[in-house]
Amino acid sequence: MSLETMTMGLVEDRTKDMCPICKTDRYLSPNMNFLINPECYHKICESCVDRIFSLGPAPCPYPGCGKTLRKNKFKKQVFEDIEIEREIDIRKKVFAIYNKTEEDFETLQDFNQYLESVEDIIFNLTNKIDYEETETKLIEYEKEHRIDIIERNIRESQKNSDLIKYQEAKERLKQEKFRFQKQLEMEDLQYQKQQKEELLDSLSNSGASSEELIKQQKENMLKRATLRKQRVQQMNNTLDSQFNQMNPLNHKVKEELVVPFTPFQGDRELKKNYELLPIPEQLEDILEADAKTSDSYFDPYVINLAKNKEYLAAGWRAKEVYERALDEAFLGLGCFIEKEKVTA
């Protein structure tokens, strides 16, 4: 790398961390913060923003800009690339207006077409293609659908509120389980200490051998470990049950759950309306099956698959093929829709 290239790089880095208005840089002021305004995205230090815009709206101090800026619109730059920052802001602005979700459409195809049209608007605004026309279209859409936009915002706010409540309930559940676990650990330490004291006392005063005493203590500890495991399981079940009762998302699913009417009570009947003929299942019998078989079913394609050891090894059986075909053929015979509706 040449000296000239290194010098240009250092100058560029110094300029990037320097306010173009007051010429202060981070080298001299490490705590300096830069702000940008979505009107023009020119970078200005926080001190200059306070100095220039505290008394009210004022033109951008950048030469040749001239856009009127307001102090409350300034914000910190999140992304290093200003173009990415600009695109993210445009996306937030557009999605706040075009805020329909999949449930607002009858088909997924309609929803995808809607998303594609929104992406076209974002692309035009980001790349300044037909900018004035696209901006006007955006403003007119917001005016025409203001009520719908507000209603959808309320709906999404409710969803976000339910999600926050769910996360809070989950965190409380986690903390309660952790507290219970710590309580058990303290009890275990106390119990182990007590067992040591009792063992030493028994070794000193009891006439039983040390092996018998140690064996007895191990049995006691094993019984306690079993009871402890049961206690933990019971407590976890209780806490999980309480969490499910408090879970707002769970309640919402239950309220929206509507069991659809199925005329055949699950599409399969346990009592068959036919008798299945004998079907060869052993490989030797399958190899001998041919079109002359009169006491079973014969399908050349199915028989060829049945002879394939790879299919047999995977659990595939010709009997299930024939049984499913007959199930679908006889499905619904003797089923009366009005009667099913009454019993459903």
C-alpha atoms as one frame of an Amber mdcrd trajectory, in Angstrom:
protein
   0.000   0.000   0.000   1.453   3.361  -1.052   1.910   6.306   1.288  -0.586
   8.348  -0.738  -3.283   5.632  -0.385  -2.704   5.366   3.370  -2.932   9.157
   3.728  -6.216   9.292   1.772  -7.630   6.499   3.968  -6.729   8.334   7.172
  -8.271  11.574   5.863 -11.449   9.713   4.878 -11.737   8.077   8.338 -11.163
  11.454  10.012 -13.836  13.084   7.809 -16.329  10.280   8.561 -16.068  11.018
  12.291 -16.175  14.821  11.865 -19.231  17.069  11.978 -19.281  18.964   8.666
 -20.864  22.002  10.357 -18.661  22.701  13.399 -15.710  20.530  12.264 -15.531
  18.791  15.665 -14.434  15.144  15.490 -14.510  12.147  17.820 -10.759  12.321
  18.360 -11.196  15.576  20.297 -14.726  14.811  21.575 -15.081  11.024  22.168
 -18.657  11.415  23.485 -19.913  13.238  20.401 -23.082  11.782  18.815 -24.213
  12.209  15.211 -27.873  12.594  14.254 -29.677  12.401  10.917 -33.033  13.690
   9.694 -35.161  11.536   7.340 -35.883  14.629   5.243 -32.377  14.679   3.777
 -30.220  12.198   5.799 -27.356  14.673   6.250 -25.241  13.854   9.290 -24.959
  16.580  11.954 -23.562  16.396  15.474 -25.957  16.614  18.417 -24.543  19.965
  19.589 -25.185  21.572  16.194 -28.721  20.203  16.139 -29.410  21.794  19.538
 -27.812  25.056  18.488 -29.509  25.395  15.089 -32.967  23.868  15.601 -33.832
  24.573  19.269 -35.814  27.700  18.392 -37.896  25.971  15.708 -37.699  24.657
  12.126 -34.704  25.812  10.112 -33.083  25.038   6.729 -30.543  22.239   6.591
 -27.055  23.759   7.054 -25.586  21.582   4.298 -24.718  23.696   1.227 -27.258
  23.235  -1.562 -29.796  21.254   0.540 -32.268  23.878   1.685 -34.827  21.432
   3.144 -36.638  22.617   6.251 -35.801  20.401   9.223 -37.365  20.035  12.670
 -35.504  19.021  15.800 -37.995  16.326  16.834 -37.380  14.475  13.558 -33.661
  13.961  14.177 -32.574  10.468  15.239 -29.444   8.386  15.710 -28.109   6.538
  12.690 -28.454   2.767  13.171 -26.807   1.455  10.007 -23.388   2.546   8.822
 -24.556   2.675   5.203 -26.900   5.664   4.901 -28.704   4.083   1.924 -29.695
   1.092   4.048 -30.848   3.490   6.767 -32.976   5.325   4.219 -34.529   2.139
   2.816 -35.426   0.889   6.316 -37.162   4.187   7.087 -39.086   4.016   3.807
 -40.167   0.442   4.554 -41.440   1.448   8.006 -43.346   4.364   6.487 -44.939
   2.285   3.716 -45.796  -0.714   5.919 -47.446   1.610   8.448 -49.910   2.546
   5.674 -50.108  -0.692   3.672 -50.566  -2.789   6.821 -52.806  -5.587   5.573
 -51.991  -9.140   6.682 -52.703 -12.546   5.168 -55.979 -12.874   7.063 -57.331
  -9.863   5.147 -57.255 -11.832   1.875 -59.291 -14.772   0.616 -56.341 -16.554
  -1.015 -52.581 -16.646  -0.558 -52.151 -15.586  -4.188 -54.064 -12.335  -3.535
 -51.876 -11.658  -0.496 -48.680 -12.276  -2.494 -49.867  -9.896  -5.232 -50.545
  -7.269  -2.563 -47.019  -7.717  -1.130 -45.544  -7.423  -4.615 -47.345  -4.123
  -5.225 -46.066  -2.813  -1.875 -42.504  -3.808  -2.808 -42.898  -1.877  -6.078
 -43.816   1.238  -4.093 -40.805   0.790  -1.787 -38.495   0.240  -4.752 -39.715
   3.405  -6.500 -39.322   5.529  -3.367 -35.902   4.090  -2.518 -34.498   4.548
  -6.030 -36.448   7.776  -6.719 -38.288   6.325  -9.707 -41.520   8.286 -10.357
 -40.974   9.609  -6.846 -43.577  12.401  -6.850 -46.244  10.168  -8.396 -45.552
   7.318  -5.958 -45.531   9.676  -2.958 -48.882  11.130  -4.069 -50.316   7.638
  -4.467 -49.157   6.774  -0.943 -50.771   9.885   0.563 -54.062   9.327  -1.285
 -54.227   5.684  -0.194 -53.695   6.710   3.421 -56.524   9.265   3.207 -58.958
   6.822   1.590 -58.227   3.910   3.967 -57.507   5.784   7.197 -60.193   3.949
   9.195 -59.108   0.521   7.917 -55.478   1.311   8.722 -56.384   2.315  12.285
 -58.512  -0.820  12.790 -55.675  -3.071  11.599 -53.232  -1.231  13.859 -55.545
  -1.891  16.809 -55.785  -5.554  15.843 -52.003  -5.917  15.595 -51.567  -4.030
  18.870 -53.832  -6.581  20.541 -51.717  -9.396  19.114 -48.531  -7.727  20.343
 -50.138  -7.169  23.732 -51.054 -10.859  23.939 -47.505 -11.783  22.984 -46.066
  -9.513  25.684 -48.416 -11.031  28.264 -47.393 -14.500  27.106 -43.691 -13.675
  27.450 -44.275 -12.190  30.903 -46.198 -15.291  32.018 -43.469 -17.526  30.626
 -40.799 -15.562  32.469 -42.780 -15.842  35.735 -43.062 -19.596  35.176 -39.312
 -19.829  34.628 -38.564 -17.817  37.772 -40.970 -19.917  39.844 -39.364 -23.164
  38.672 -35.917 -21.734  39.391 -37.009 -20.667  42.906 -38.452 -24.114  43.588
 -35.244 -25.774  42.340 -33.103 -23.609  44.637 -35.386 -24.494  47.556 -34.911
 -28.205  46.845 -31.142 -27.770  46.630 -31.103 -26.093  50.055 -33.209 -28.931
  51.472 -30.810 -31.470  49.929 -27.802 -29.816  51.565 -29.591 -29.782  54.909
 -30.601 -33.432  54.522 -27.055 -34.538  53.596 -25.679 -32.712  56.623 -28.293
 -34.376  58.832 -27.505 -37.813  57.380 -23.785 -37.401  58.086 -24.476 -36.492
  61.698 -26.861 -39.420  62.132 -24.343 -41.824  60.543 -21.544 -40.685  62.850
 -23.885 -40.962  65.843 -24.977 -44.465  64.795 -21.385 -45.602  64.264 -20.547
 -44.426  67.779 -23.574 -45.761  69.659 -25.178 -48.523  67.566 -24.188 -52.143
  67.815 -24.754 -52.734  64.078 -21.795 -52.973  61.715 -20.691 -50.005  59.627
 -21.650 -51.835  56.399 -25.222 -52.291  57.610 -25.497 -48.683  58.719 -24.129
 -47.359  55.401 -26.447 -49.682  53.462 -29.444 -48.472  55.484 -28.504 -44.865
  54.855 -28.182 -45.474  51.098 -31.657 -47.030  51.053 -33.059 -44.001  52.863
 -31.400 -41.633  50.404 -32.709 -43.659  47.459 -36.271 -43.466  48.830 -35.881
 -39.731  49.343 -34.551 -39.274  45.794 -37.632 -41.087  44.436 -39.974 -38.917
  46.503 -38.054 -35.818  45.446 -38.439 -36.729  41.770 -42.189 -37.210  42.227
 -42.414 -33.891  44.035 -40.559 -32.063  41.240 -42.784 -33.655  38.597 -45.926
 -32.739  40.517 -44.799 -29.152  40.999 -43.835 -28.781  37.317 -47.221 -30.131
  36.253 -48.964 -27.688  38.584 -46.956 -24.717  37.318 -47.434 -25.722  33.673
 -51.178 -26.065  34.264 -51.331 -22.598  35.828 -49.301 -21.192  32.919 -51.668
 -22.715  30.340 -54.635 -21.196  32.152 -53.003 -17.741  32.176 -51.671 -17.996
  28.620 -53.632 -15.398  26.561 -52.553 -16.962  23.263 -53.893 -20.322  24.400
 -57.260 -18.794  25.326 -57.462 -17.036  21.991 -56.845 -20.245  20.070 -59.569
 -21.991  22.059 -62.037 -19.198  21.359 -61.320 -19.196  17.619 -61.266 -22.991
  17.303 -64.328 -24.158  15.374 -64.636 -27.874  14.675 -65.756 -28.310  11.048
 -68.589 -30.658  10.139 -67.264 -33.979   8.802 -70.039 -36.268   7.524 -68.121
 -39.503   8.076 -66.928 -38.756  11.634 -63.244 -38.711  10.814 -63.436 -40.074
   7.241 -62.789 -43.666   8.312 -65.205 -46.136   9.901 -64.013 -48.832  12.282
 -66.752 -51.185  11.075 -65.990 -52.145   7.479 -68.734 -52.507   4.888 -66.757
 -55.188   3.070 -64.658 -58.282   3.689 -61.082 -58.227   2.468 -59.993 -61.270
   0.439 -56.816 -63.131   1.477 -53.731 -61.268   0.261 -50.315 -62.983   0.056
 -47.878 -61.402   2.505 -44.965 -63.854   2.491 -42.361 -63.240  -0.185 -42.687
 -66.821  -1.523 -46.453 -66.410  -1.993 -46.022 -63.018  -3.627 -43.540 -64.374
  -6.153 -46.052 -67.044  -7.182 -48.947 -64.569  -7.598 -50.116 -64.101 -11.204
 -53.115 -63.015 -13.209 -54.771 -66.408 -12.742 -55.286 -65.768  -9.032 -59.003
 -66.199  -8.390 -59.260 -66.019  -4.613 -57.495 -62.647  -4.143 -56.788 -59.338
  -5.879 -54.298 -58.917  -8.685 -52.748 -55.743 -10.008 -49.494 -56.108 -12.006
 -48.133 -52.763 -10.770 -48.840 -53.497  -7.102 -47.489 -57.066  -7.407 -44.239
 -55.793  -8.942 -43.832 -53.354  -6.047 -44.636 -56.131  -3.567 -41.783 -58.200
  -5.017 -39.308 -55.368  -4.437 -37.329 -56.112  -1.253 -36.568 -52.427  -0.729
 -40.280 -51.638  -0.463 -40.869 -54.588   1.866 -37.961 -53.577   4.086 -39.424
 -50.084   4.408 -42.723 -51.496   5.679 -44.763 -51.170   2.482 -47.456 -53.869
   2.098 -49.847 -54.642  -0.754 -52.641 -55.327   1.742 -52.696 -51.663   2.797
 -53.014 -50.572  -0.858 -56.052 -52.758  -1.490 -57.578 -51.900   1.889 -57.314
 -48.179   1.245 -58.817 -48.538  -2.230 -61.801 -50.419  -0.808 -62.168 -47.931
   2.053 -62.475 -45.065  -0.419 -64.841 -47.067  -2.646 -67.238 -47.883   0.192
 -66.789 -44.600   2.085 -70.103 -42.866   2.728 -72.382 -45.775   1.954 -75.173
 -45.721   4.508 -74.223 -42.193   5.588 -77.080 -39.672   5.693 -75.975 -36.039
   5.890 -78.940 -34.775   7.925 -78.502 -37.568  10.465 -74.766 -36.860  10.707
 -75.446 -33.158  11.324 -77.664 -34.040  14.284 -75.061 -36.350  15.847 -72.038
 -34.202  15.008
